[in-house]
Amino acid sequence: MSGLLRNPMLMIALAITGGIAVWGIIDTAGLTALARRLIIIQFTSRAWFIMLTVSFILITSVALAFSRYGSIVIGADDDTPEFSTLSWLTMLFAAGMGVGLLYWGTAEPLTHFIALDGAEGVDAVSASLFVTNFHWGFHAWAIYALSGLVIGYFGFRKGWPTLIGSPILAVFGQGPIPRGVAWLSDLLAIVAIAIGLGGSVAMGVFQIADGVEILFGMEAQGITLMLAVFAVLVVAYLPPLTVDLSKGMALLSNIAMAIAVVLMLYVLLAGPTHTIMGGLVQAGGEYLGSFFVQGFRTFTFMDEVTVGWFQDWTLTYMVWWLAWAPFVGVFIARISKGRTIREYLLGVIVAPSAFSVMWFGIFGGAGFAAALNDSLPVLDLVRDDTGAVTFYMLRQYPLSNVTIVLTLLAAFLFLVTSVVSAAFVLGMFSTRGDLNPSTRVKLGWGVILGALGLVMILSGSIGAVKSIIALGALPFVFVVLLLVVCFLKALKDETPP
């Protein structure tokens, strides 16, 4: 207890996140309704600011990659990369989006298709794949990349603690105002990470429960099966929190990512390959041709339904990536030490975005083929049970039991590694940048993350999960911009080799 009293950051962070968890468990509907109301207010008045911010981040990232500063090493000038390029790309991708890809691979393009089908002058299939690629492509990975670059630059090249507030202190000094802003930035990062990770836990549990039902031909078990899956997850991730974070966690992420690649290739080859590839090529080309302009669209003068869709999807995704930026950024920075800014930015933004386009092109294309050509009730399933869509699609192909088990295994591994890594990062952030936070602190964050995940599960709605995540992430939008300003100011003093 005396250790907690000497660390007000840890006390306040645990109090805020723990309070949200308790509130959500006691009054799930009340928390969900409040989050939804506040998000609508913020999204209505700040949509332009969010889209301008994420577009600015992407433009800045590209400009830095091709500028004279691109040759600067993240670390000392003589540092070399610790991991091979292939292993590096695999790890950063697994850390950034894992569970979300499995959950939304088929479901998101079909969901957008339902909303767009019948709209005059719109190719609903192409538009659905385009907007899905936009949500998971360059803008998302630029948020991760630039956040990680700032953390890695000040941590490995300038020797500051690996904290969100360190760039502020490094650039503006350690007077009362900069120290206060840095402290608040660290606190907002902790809250954003915790709530965002809680949402991913719920999303993963939703999908695993659906997969178990389909695998064993069970009737819908509802909350009972979800709680059972959640209990197994907690039992799986708590023991690793008692030992040092090691490369074993990266190994598990790589296994999960390898399974995802196998599943993607299997669907491509076992499904209607020519249809999938045709849609993939078209969707990829359209995305490359229009992603920049899409980053500035705010749908201000559109009808209420369109604005609601924009808020529920595009804006929510953008702040979701911002919520994960400090967590994923620290991980990406850690595995990127020794790489140049140019290599880092191009690798983090381009390679994962290209994989996302392929993933959604293949799984989304298979879904469209099933719904439009084979007349399977996929669209009805999307409306009723989003998490079951991927498993239903796999059930239409040979060896479905094997592929469903592999999907369940990948989802579970992504969840375990995400929670363990997030608890470690949260422990580090809340103990003044301690690179080896105590087991007690990590377990405390593991419990909090589990409780937040339970809140999201009890909400019973992926829409509610997205609203709560967005509410926790919105304040961090301003922090990310401040970090970018600090980085650009510090970079002016560098002399590129």
Secondary structure, DSSP 4 states (H G I P E B T S, - for coil): -HHHHT-HHHHHHHHHHHHHHHHHHH-HHHHHHHHHHHHHHHHHHHHHHHHHHHHHHHHHHHHHHTSGGGG-BSSSTT---SS-HHHHHHHHHHHHHHHHHHHHTTHHHHHHHHHHTT-TT--HHHHHHHHHHHHHSHHHHHHHHHHHHHHHIIIIIS---SSTTHHHHHHH-SSHHHHHHHHHHHHHHHHHHHHHHHHHHHHHHHHHHHHHHHHHTPPP-THHHHHHHHHHHHHHHTGGGGS---HHHHHHHHHHHHHHHHHHHHHHHHS-HHHHHHHHHHHHHHHHHHHHHHTT---TTS-HHHHHHHIIIIIHHHHHHHHHHHHHHHHHHHHHTT-BHHHHHHHHHHHHHHHHHHHHHHHHHHHHIIIIIS--THHHHHHH-GGGHHHHHHHTSTTHHHHHHHHHHHHHHHHHHHHHHHHHHHHHHTTTT-SS--HHHHHHHHHHHHHHHHHHHHH--HHHHHHHHHHHHTTHHHHHHHHHHHHHHHHTT----
